[in-house]
Amino acid sequence: MRTLMRCLAIALLFSLCLCGCSRKENDGGAAKEGAAAGRYAGYRFGGDEVIDLGSQPLTLPEGAVAELIARDSVLASRLASQGFSVRVHPFFKGKDITEFLSSGKLQGGIFADMPALTAAASGDFVCVGLLKQGFATIVSGKPMLVRDLKGRRVATGLGSAAHFTLLSALQNEGLTEGDIKLVPMEISEMPKALAEGKIDAFSAWEPTPTLAFAAHPEFHMVHKGVSYGFLCLRRDFVRSHPDQARELAAAVVRACAWMRPPHGLKQAAEWTAASAARLQGAPYQVTGQAMGNIIRNDLLNVPGAPRIPATVLSEEGLLYRKFTFLKRTGNIPESTPWAKVRGSFDTEMMRQVVARGGQLALQRFDYRNSDQSDGVK
């Protein structure tokens, strides 16, 4: 009996230890999720017929389009007549936006191709507008070619368009990721790390390369690779509110048209810089002229934009190669067919919006020059 009691006591103690470990692990996971959500704890979501959109003021040119959507009095008036309103929430990362989209707190988001592809793979989202055809750039501290990166420390954001650009450049030279010392790093930290010699190069998207070259003229461009940006909406929102989805698409077309003249582009750059400064709690270091150049080159001068051309979705195209990359890296389930992702890109909505320009007031411009202070414009 005494032996049996001892065995039972040991078993009970072992069980309690397991529970304690499990509780610590679960609490740690919850704490991590809470910290991520805490960054945007002051944001308000939902409400009576409110359309919540996520934006990235620190990323160009997408941030400028989102800024104009937030200030578009024509959009606000037309939505109000239909019983709706729109709020634009600034986020640091596209990944953050996709998480809030998946939870249903956001009805739409503006972000780059990698998070757009990841969202599209679920089939629950629809990309309706092309908001960027720019570049991710590999920057080094001294003159070098791609093949010179072998054995060197190169920073990038894992699973990002910049990561893809880096690997594609290496592959073209017969190299692989294993031939370099890959350093995962936040994009905002890369220029400083390169200047301090902690890394030998980095791969990033705009405006980080522009900022880096402005602060460090001694830096050098090693390679460039094309990167896209999209307006993505929840599929259930598009199905249940097709008129309001078209109004959002029309606001994108209106924003692009308003930024074509120099005064519109200059004003949009100033507003976007102010929003970026509020989000990061420090002045936005990209000059107005540099911002204007990025917006013009990566959006306004792109043929057909903001419509999504069917050629972008070809299996011979870059977007498909990025899709296969995301599957190899485990960001998209290996079993996901390209047809499912391709079906999440709507090439018709923008075309229909442009064709109905008069009905959707595409040539009426009225942008508010006021800001709210709660993190939501």
N, C-alpha and C positions, 0 to 999 in steps of 0.2 A: 504493500500500500504506500509506504514511504517513497519507494522508487517511482511508483506511478505518479504521486503528487509532485515529485521533483521534475519528472518529464513534462507534466502539465504546466508547471510554473515556467519552465524553460521555453515551452512552446508559446505560452502567453506573452512572455517577454520578447520573444522573437517577432511575434505578430505585432506587438506595440512598436517595436523598432521599425518594422516595415511601414506601418501606418505613419510613423513620424517622418520617415524619409519621403514617403509619397506626399505627405502634407507640405513638406518643405519644397519639394519639386513643383507641386501645384501652385503654392503660394508664390514661388519665384516666377513661374510663367505668368500668373495673374499680375504680379507687380510689373513685369516687363510690358505686358499689354497696357496696364494702367498708365505707365510712364509715356508710352507712345500716344495714347489717347489724351493724356494730360496736356500735351503741347497745344491741343486745339480745344481745351476744355471750355473756353469762353465762347465758342461758336454756338449759334442757335440753328437748329435744323427743324424742318417740318413746319406745320402750321396750316392754316386754311389756304389751300391751293397755292402754296409757295413752291417754286422751282429752285432747288439748291444746286449750284454748280461749283466745282473745284477748279482752281487755277494755280499757276506757278509764276508769280511775279518775277522770280529770279531767273527764269528761262525765257530766252528770246528766240523768235518773235511771238511765241504763243502768249506770253504774259501781256503784251500790248493789246492783243485782240480781246483777251479776257477783261482787261482794264476798260476798254471801250464798251463791252457788253454791260459791265457794271454801271456805266455812266449813261447808257443809251436811253434818253427820255422817250424817244419814239417807240422803242421796244417796251418800256414800262407802260406807256399809254395804251398801246395796242393790247398788251397782256391784261391790263386793268379792265379794259372793255370786255374781256372774256372771263373776268373773275380771277385772274392769276397775277402773281408778282414773281420777281426773280431776285435771288441773292447770290453773290459771287464770293466764295471763301478762299483766301490765299493759303496755299500749302507749300511746304519746302520741297517735297518729292512727289513724283508721279506715283510711286508705290503707295504713299499715304492716301492719295486720291482714290486709287483703285480699291483700297480697303474700305473707305467710306462709301464708295459706290456699291461694293458688294454687300455692305450691311444695309443698304437702302436709305442711308442718310442723305446721300447725294443722288440727284437724277441725271447728272452729267458731269463730265470733267474734260479738261484740256491738258494733254500730256503727250510725251514722245512715243515713238513707234514700239519700243519694247514693252512698256506697260499696256499700250493699246493692244498689242498682239496677245499678251497674257490675258487681258480681260476678254478679248474676242474669242479666245479658245474655249471659254465656258459657254459661249453661245447666248449669254444673257445680256449682251451689250451690242450696240450698233455704232460704228464710226461713220459720221456723216459729212465731215469736212476735213480737207487737207490744210493745215495751218503752218506747216513748215516743210521745206525741202532744203535743208542746210547741211552743215558738216560737223562731224566730230573730228577733232584734231589731235594728233600726237605731237607733243611739245617736248623738246630736250633742252638741257642746259648749255650744250655746246653743239657745234655743227656735227651732224651724223646722218647716216642713211638708215633705213629700216634694218638692214642686215647688221648694222653696228649695235643694235639693241641686244644682241645675243650676250647672255650672261649679266645683263644690267638690270637694275631695279626700276621697274616700270609700274606706276600707280594707275588705277582706274576703278570705276564702280562696277563690281561684279554683276554680270547679267545685263549690263546697260548697252546702249548703242555704241558708246565709246569702247567698251570691252570687245564688242563685235568688230569694230573698226580695227582695233589693235590686233586681234587674232587674224583677221583677213589680210592685213598688211604683212604679218609674219608668214602666213601661208604662201603669199605671193613670192616670198624670198626663200621658200623651202624650209621655213622654221616653224616651230610649234610653241605653244604656251610654256612647255617644259624647258625651252631654250632660254627663257628669261626668268627673272626673279619677280613674279607678279606680287604687287603690294596693294591689297584692298584698301581704299581710302575714300573719305568724303571729298566730293569735288571741290568744296570750298577750301580745303586744306592743301590742295595739290601745288599751287604756285609757290606758297611759302616753303613747303617741303623741298621743292626743287631748288629754290634759291639757297636754302640752308644745306644742300648737298645730301639730304636724307634719301633722295631718290635721284635717278639719272634722267627720267622722263616720265611724262604722264599722258594719258589719253582722256579727253574731256570734250563736252559740248559747249556751245555758246551760252553765256558770254564769257565763260572762264578763260578760254584761250585769248580772247581780246583783252581781258583784264591782265592776264599774265604778260602779254607782249608790251602793254602800256607801262606796267610797273617795272618790267625787266627787259629792256631792249636787247640784252645779250642772249635772250632765249631764241631758239630756232624751231621752225616748223619742220617736222620729219615727214608727216603724211596726213592726208585728209580722206575721210570717208563719208558718204551721204547718210543723213539722218532725217527722218520724217517726224511730223507732229500732227495730231488729230483732235477733233472734237468728237467725243464719244458720249453716247446717251444710253441709259438703261433701256433695254428692249421693251419691257413692260410699260415704260413711260411713253415710248414712241407709239406703241400699239393703242394705248388708252387715251393719249393726248396728241394725235397727229398734227393738229393745227398749231399747238404750242411748240411742238418740235420744229415745225417749219418756221415759226417766228424766231426761234433761237438761231436757226441756220441763216435766216434773213439778216439777223443782227451781225453775224460774221461777215456776210457779203457787204453790208453797210459799213462796217468797220474798215474793211480793206479798201473800199472806195474812198472813204473819208481820209485815210492816211496817204493816199497817192499825192495830193498837193503838199508842198513843203510845210505849210503852216499846220496842216493836220498831223503830219508825221512828227513834227517838232513837239506839238502839244501832247500827243499820245506818248512820246518818249518821256516827257517830263512827268506825266501822271504815273506812268509805269515805274519810273525811278523812285518816285515818292512812295508808292505802295511797296516796292522792294525794300526800301530803307525802313519802313515801319515794320515789315515782317522780320527782318534780320536784326533790327535794333541798332543799325549803324548806317551811315551814308552809303548809297549805292555808287560804286567807284567807276562804272562805265559812263563815259561822256555821252552827252546827247547826240553828238555827231556819230559816234561809234554805234550807239543804239539804233539810230536812223539807218545807218549802213546795213546793219544786220537785218532789220525788219524789211528793208527794201530788197536786199539780195536773196533772203531766205523765204520771203512770202510774196511781196508785191510784184517782183519780177519773175516769179515762177509761172510759166504758161498754164492757163486753165485754173489756177488756184483761186478760190478755195475748194473747187470741185475735186473729187478724187478720181483721177484717170484710171480707166480699166487696166492700162498697161502696168500700173503699180502692182496689180494683183496677179500678174503672170507668174507661172511656175519657173520662168527663166529670170524673174526679177529679184531685186535686192530684198524686198519684204519677205519673199518666200525663203530666201537664204537665212534671214534673221529668225524666221519661224523655226527652221530646222535647227538653228543654233540654240534657241531657247528649249527645244526638246532635248537636245544633247546635254544641256546643262541642268536639266530637271526642273526648269521653270514652267514648262508646259508638259502635261502627260504625254508619254511616248505614243500612246494610242490615238491621240487627237488627229483627225484627218485635216488636210489643208482646206478641203471643201467647207468644213464647218467654220474655219476662221475666215475664209474668203466670203462666206455668206454673211459675216458680221460687218462687212464694209458696204455701205450703201452708196453706189455711184450715181444714183438717180435724184436723190432729194435736192442736192444743191443745183442740179440742172433745172429741175422743176421750179425751184425758188427763183433763179435768175430769169426764167421764162415768164414768171408772174411778177416781174419787177414793179409794175405800177400798183398792183393789188397789195403787195407787201411793203410798199413805201421804201424801196431800196435807195432812192435818191433824196430822201428826207433825212436831215442830219440835225440832231440836237443832243449834245452831250453835257451832262451836269458837271459843274465845277465844285462839288461839295463832297465831303467824306464823312462817314460815321466812324465812331471811335471804338466799336466793340469787336473789331477783327473781321467784321462783315460789311462789305460795301453794298 
